[in-house]
Amino acid sequence: MGSPRQQRAEDFSQEITQVTFRLSEGSPLYFDKRVLVAQSEYFAEMLSNESWVEGRTHEVDLRNNPDANHQTVCAIFKFLQD
């Protein structure tokens, strides 16, 4: 069984920044950057570092990934909120 997910405290003193997720089909999805950074080391590195395009633009472009559809990305969002 995998190790439990490490959670960092969400920093609610920071202004709300929405991250836009561009999907292969349909309209984009939006999610709170504070939650992404607190719940995921991957997103923390990506969105807190301006050497990543996502860190500069607050956009994650998944249009070339056919598995990144509305259902799967929403499932990830729900997992990160639990």
Summary of the structure (lengths in Angstrom):
residues: 82
radius of gyration: 12.9
end to end distance: 18.7
largest distance: 36.7
contacts: 188
relative contact order: 0.22
helix: 38%
strand: 15%
